[in-house]
Amino acid sequence: MANNKLSLEKYIEWAEKEHRALYEVMLEDNAKDMDTAPIAIEAKMQEMLQVMQESIDFGLTGVRSRSGLTGGSAKTLAETMAKPGYKSLLGPVAQDALVYALAVAEANAAMGRIVAAPTAGASGVLPGVLFSLKKHRNLSNIDLQKGLIVAGNIGMVIASRFSLSGAMGGCQAECGSAGAMAAGAAVSLLGGSAEQVGHAVAIVIKNMLGLVCDPVAGLVEVPCIKRNGGSAMQALLAAEMSLAGIKSFIPADEAIDAMKEVGEKMPCAFRETAEGGLANTPTALAWAKKYFSK
Ligand code: SF4
């Protein structure tokens, strides 16, 4: 699909017409576009999975950011959930997806190495969902590699139709896109059809439409870290609905186009300038004043 504006619907039609898995047609298309062998792309995916695993491990050590604003929540949550008799509100898949998503986002805030999937700010969502599914659904790294190919292509479709940047389109374009990528990967890893991948993507985008980018003091910490956790939960709920046969009334490509419209009409104050939303609250402003005076 060497085309400026990519279409998830076209990938879905292609996979269905040829009775092939979505990741297969995407991989074939990517290899053709990049003039490379599929095996080279698969090797790159394995490298990324390795970095994702390391960033989860680093985050779980309880790292804190250099600013001192955030850190330690993934470790706290993991330790709390592991206590005997602890009654979690979430099931095991969601629990670990949340812990891992926070861990990677905290690793990012602490200047650790992460995979920007699709951005550093939203880097926790995809590893959170992928590695929780690996643990609880007995998946291999080869399985995850296939999910990563689907996720990456969903990200490329969004980038081609709009943007993956908070400065361009608010957090809907970062955490929203990451959630859509993770939902599509989850559906595909759990044996869902190509059409079900499309519905999961559309559901996440609809649920996160209009989310503003409002980082306190311009640092990718508050609200970014917890939003990674929230976005991972959105991905799982969308995957759950889609796998149960629930359809999105608005198709994925149109949902992405709606995100573009909302993003383009979003005031600058809500697009990573730290001039609005949570960044403009008294608590945030007082902290930023102290931080920048140091
Ligand atoms: S609030 Fe802004 S900086 Fe933070 S994750 Fe969302 S888009 Fe990125």
Boltz pocket constraint, residues with backbone or C-beta under 6 A from the ligand:
constraints:
  - pocket:
      binder: B
      contacts: [[A, 121], [A, 122], [A, 165], [A, 166], [A, 167], [A, 170], [A, 171], [A, 172], [A, 174], [A, 175], [A, 212], [A, 213], [A, 214], [A, 215], [A, 219], [A, 220], [A, 221], [A, 223], [A, 224], [A, 227], [A, 272]]
      max_distance: 6.0
